[in-house]
Amino acid sequence: MKATSKHNERIAKMKFFSVYPHYVTKVEKKGRTKEELHQVIEWLTGFDENKIQKLIDDKVTFEEFFLQANLNPNAKLIKGVICGYRIEEIDNSLIRQIRYLDKLVDELAKGRKMNKILRE
């Protein structure tokens, strides 16, 4: 599936605070915790719980969110399909980073073991 620049721009401008509650709901419905979600976000971005809350309060876009992130060097090990796109084939680095987060949340909700999610 090939994404258009308009599609990529729309995703980049989405507000993290508007998607975050959906992440929480998704993992909690499957028996995982908000703390585990934060662990996954921290592994990917370097953001601790206070920073995550500040980004939510500041209503940052995903573009601003990932500009502030210190992406884990092992993030490149995140592979597979999410939202119809093969992550390793996404050309746009910001969109690839957003899809990394989506994939990790998905893996958490599907009950994957934390050490596997964190690519240990």
C-alpha positions in Angstrom: 0.0 0.0 0.0 1.4 3.4 -1.0 0.7 6.4 1.3 0.2 9.8 -0.3 1.8 12.9 1.0 -1.6 14.2 2.0 -2.2 11.0 4.1 1.2 11.4 5.7 0.6 15.0 6.5 -2.8 14.2 8.1 -1.2 11.6 10.4 1.7 13.8 11.3 -0.7 16.6 12.4 -2.8 14.3 14.6 -2.7 15.2 18.2 -1.1 12.6 20.5 -3.5 13.4 23.4 -6.4 12.5 21.2 -5.0 9.0 20.3 -3.5 8.2 23.7 -6.8 7.3 25.4 -7.5 4.8 22.6 -4.1 3.2 23.3 -5.0 2.9 27.0 -8.4 1.5 26.3 -7.0 -1.0 23.8 -4.4 -2.4 26.1 -6.7 -2.4 29.2 -9.5 -4.2 27.4 -7.0 -7.0 26.8 -5.9 -7.2 30.4 -2.7 -5.1 30.1 -2.0 -2.0 32.2 -1.4 1.7 31.6 1.9 1.2 33.3 2.9 -1.4 30.7 1.8 1.0 28.0 4.1 3.7 29.5 6.9 1.2 29.7 6.5 0.6 26.0 6.3 4.3 25.1 9.4 5.0 27.3 11.4 2.2 25.6 10.6 3.6 22.2 10.9 7.3 22.9 12.8 7.8 26.1 9.8 9.7 27.7 9.1 8.9 31.3 5.6 9.2 32.8 6.0 12.9 33.6 7.1 13.7 30.1 4.2 11.7 28.6 1.8 13.6 30.7 3.3 16.9 29.7 3.1 16.1 26.0 -0.6 15.1 26.6 -1.2 18.4 28.5 0.6 20.4 25.8 -1.6 18.7 23.1 1.4 18.1 20.8 1.0 16.6 17.3 2.7 13.3 16.5 5.3 15.3 14.6 6.1 17.3 17.7 6.0 14.2 19.8 8.6 12.4 17.8 10.8 15.5 17.3 11.3 15.4 21.0 11.8 11.7 21.2 15.1 9.9 21.6 14.2 6.9 19.5 15.5 3.6 20.8 18.3 2.2 18.5 16.5 -1.1 18.5 13.3 0.4 17.1 14.6 -0.7 13.6 13.9 -4.2 14.8 10.1 -3.5 14.8 8.8 -5.2 11.7 5.5 -6.4 10.4 2.2 -4.9 9.1 0.2 -2.3 10.9 -2.8 -0.4 9.5 -2.2 -2.1 6.1 1.4 -0.9 5.8 4.6 -3.0 6.1 6.6 -0.9 8.6 10.0 -1.7 7.1 8.8 -0.4 3.7 7.6 3.0 4.9 9.8 5.7 3.4 8.7 8.6 5.5 10.7 8.4 8.8 8.1 10.2 10.9 5.3 8.0 9.7 7.5 4.9 10.3 8.1 6.1 13.9 4.3 6.6 14.4 3.7 3.1 13.1 6.4 1.7 15.4 4.4 3.0 18.3 1.2 1.6 16.8 2.8 -1.8 16.4 4.1 -1.9 20.0 0.7 -1.0 21.4 -0.8 -3.7 19.2 1.7 -6.3 20.4 1.0 -5.3 24.0 -2.7 -5.6 23.5 -2.3 -9.0 21.9 -0.6 -10.3 25.0 3.0 -10.6 23.7 5.6 -10.9 26.4 7.2 -7.6 27.4 10.8 -8.8 26.6 9.7 -9.6 23.1 7.9 -6.2 22.7 11.0 -4.4 23.9 13.2 -6.4 21.5 15.4 -7.8 24.3 
